[in-house]
């Protein structure tokens, strides 16, 4: 009886930590953000769907965002090394800057990331959180219509 109770509690705990997905099994940004906040140490792994509303890049990283303002708490950010952008463009058949308004499915782990405000290259003590899915390979991203 005790073993049955332990199994029931474990099953209930697993059910509570599941992430709602759409009919195709894809996780929407709001659900990804909620799940990443619920488990900040590990985040949530899955296939995330989003419409690209914003993007940016520097020499090291490129970003695709589900909101125009990347600082918006509802924004899911796809972060990838800028070095893979040519491969991504070839794979998708679309230039990086032309992904705005397009729907993507991204395989990865959504995790909460602390973003520190800097002044003269030093942390000010102020910060906020974003939810990122880190992409290491262009094969993790695909277009959907």
C-alpha positions in Angstrom: 0.0 0.0 0.0 2.8 2.4 0.9 4.5 1.7 -2.5 1.2 2.5 -4.3 0.9 5.8 -2.4 4.5 6.8 -3.3 3.9 5.9 -7.0 0.7 7.9 -7.0 2.4 11.0 -5.5 5.3 10.7 -8.0 2.8 10.4 -10.9 0.9 13.5 -9.6 4.1 15.5 -9.3 5.0 14.6 -12.9 1.6 15.6 -14.1 1.9 19.0 -12.4 5.2 19.8 -14.0 4.1 19.0 -17.6 4.1 21.8 -20.1 1.0 22.4 -22.1 1.7 22.1 -25.8 -0.4 22.7 -28.9 -2.0 19.9 -31.0 1.3 19.4 -32.8 3.3 19.1 -29.5 4.9 22.5 -29.9 5.3 24.8 -26.9 4.1 28.4 -27.3 6.3 31.2 -25.9 4.1 32.0 -22.9 4.2 28.3 -21.8 7.9 28.1 -22.4 8.5 31.1 -20.2 6.3 29.8 -17.4 8.0 26.4 -17.4 11.5 27.9 -17.5 10.5 30.1 -14.5 9.1 27.0 -12.7 12.4 25.2 -13.1 15.2 27.9 -13.4 18.0 25.4 -12.9 17.1 23.1 -15.8 14.5 24.9 -17.8 12.2 22.9 -20.2 13.2 20.9 -23.2 11.0 20.7 -26.3 10.0 22.1 -29.6 9.1 25.8 -29.3 7.0 27.6 -31.9 7.1 31.3 -32.3 6.5 34.1 -34.8 9.6 36.2 -35.2 8.8 39.8 -34.2 12.3 41.1 -33.5 15.9 40.2 -34.1 19.4 41.4 -33.4 23.0 40.4 -33.8 26.5 41.2 -32.8 29.9 39.6 -33.6 29.3 36.7 -31.3 25.5 36.1 -30.9 22.4 36.5 -33.0 18.9 36.6 -31.6 15.4 36.0 -32.7 12.6 37.2 -30.5 8.9 36.4 -30.1 8.2 40.1 -29.2 9.4 43.4 -30.8 11.0 44.4 -27.5 13.4 41.7 -26.3 13.1 43.0 -22.8 9.4 42.3 -22.7 8.7 39.6 -20.1 6.6 37.7 -22.6 9.5 37.4 -25.1 11.1 34.1 -25.9 14.5 34.6 -27.3 16.4 32.2 -29.6 20.1 32.7 -29.1 22.7 31.3 -31.5 26.3 31.9 -32.5 26.4 34.5 -35.3 28.9 32.1 -37.0 26.0 29.7 -37.9 23.8 32.3 -39.6 25.0 31.5 -43.2 24.2 27.8 -42.6 20.8 28.8 -41.1 20.0 31.0 -44.1 21.0 28.3 -46.5 18.9 25.7 -44.7 15.8 27.9 -44.4 16.2 29.6 -47.8 15.6 32.9 -46.1 18.0 35.7 -45.1 18.2 36.2 -41.3 16.7 39.7 -41.5 13.8 38.4 -43.6 12.7 36.0 -40.8 10.5 38.8 -39.3 6.9 37.7 -39.4 7.8 34.1 -40.1 6.9 31.1 -37.9 9.7 28.9 -36.6 9.9 25.7 -34.6 13.1 25.5 -32.6 14.3 22.4 -30.8 16.1 23.0 -27.5 15.9 23.9 -23.9 14.2 27.1 -22.7 16.0 28.5 -19.7 15.7 31.6 -17.6 18.8 33.8 -18.1 19.8 36.7 -15.9 20.7 39.9 -17.8 22.8 42.4 -15.9 22.8 46.1 -16.7 26.3 47.4 -17.4 27.8 50.8 -17.1 31.3 51.3 -18.5 31.5 47.6 -18.9 30.8 46.9 -15.2 27.7 45.5 -13.6 25.5 48.1 -11.9 23.6 45.6 -9.6 20.4 46.0 -11.6 19.2 43.1 -13.7 16.2 41.4 -15.2 15.5 37.9 -16.6 14.9 36.7 -20.2 14.0 33.3 -21.4 16.4 31.9 -24.0 16.6 28.8 -26.2 20.2 28.3 -27.1 20.7 27.0 -30.6 24.1 25.4 -31.5 23.2 24.1 -35.0 21.0 25.3 -37.8 19.3 21.9 -37.8 17.5 22.9 -34.6 15.5 25.5 -36.5 12.8 25.0 -39.1 10.2 27.2 -40.8 6.5 26.3 -40.5 3.4 27.9 -42.2 
